[in-house]
Amino acid sequence: MILIDTHTHLYSEQFDEDRDEAIQRAIANGVERFYIPAIDSSYTEAMYKLEKNYPNCMQLMMGLHPTSVQENVDNELSHIEEQLHERNFAAIGEIGIDLYWDKTKLDLQIRAFKQQIHWAKQYKLPIVIHCREAFNEVFAVLEEEKGEDLYGIFHCFTGTFEQAEKAIELGMKLGIGGVVTFKNGKIDQFLDRISLREIVLETDSPYLAPSPYRGKRNESSYLLNVAKKVASVYNLSLDEVARITSNNAKEIFKNYDK
């Protein structure tokens, strides 16, 4: 059985005490690849160090997280452009719009989102979208930019069935993580109405740990818990869920070649 964690922040300070052990636990649970989203330039070196220590299984993205879109946004975008010019990445991410923490920088977030979508098209890369309390705003940008050259993952999907259909229509697969195991998560109530071919698995570690670890630090080994829940929702074997979702992830990241 092979699992792929399509979204994990293993460079986070929360792993400084046991990063190697956490990675080994994940590998022992069948996780073969780890896709590492960027936040901002302050984490770039930590990401590169992680890749250097685990070159065979760490796949890096490059991008500016919407909550890191501040007055220095032009400097951050220049940093991304420089990195994209210097080396290969698996995706542009995580990018998008977040109106949970700050609604005052929406215009800046939209500008950064669009610029990074344009780079994704230029480099023929998928995008990995962060969306929090901003479905309408994210969909508006995707509608404007949609095309065969725009595709990727709607990370940490927590929307409705109708929003799921819309995201898929716009070229995105749904990133399903710990929320699917929550009693009030709601997505498990309609997920089986969506083809498993549109689903990839993720942890978003160290955040959003699945039950029974909810409230604790998340880690990639818990992807197995997510996969088991998805298997129960679809009434499929764990092996089948692992096979299909891993193939989906490989299809999304197909153009990545170190």
Buried (B, 14 or more C-beta within 10 A) or exposed (E): BBBBBBBBBBBBEBBEEEBEEBBEBBBEBBBBBBBBBBBBBEBBEBBBEBBEEBEEBBBBBBBBBBBBBEEEBEEBBEBBBEBBEEEBBBBBBBBBBBBEEBEEBBEBBBBBBEBBBEBBBEBEBBBBBBBBEBBEBBBEBBEEBBEEEBBBBBBBBBBEBEBBBBBBEBBBBBBBBBBBBBEEBBBBEBBBEBEBEBBBBBBBBBBBBBBEBBEEBBBBBBBBBBBBBBBBBBEBEBEEBBBBBBBBBBEBBEEBEE
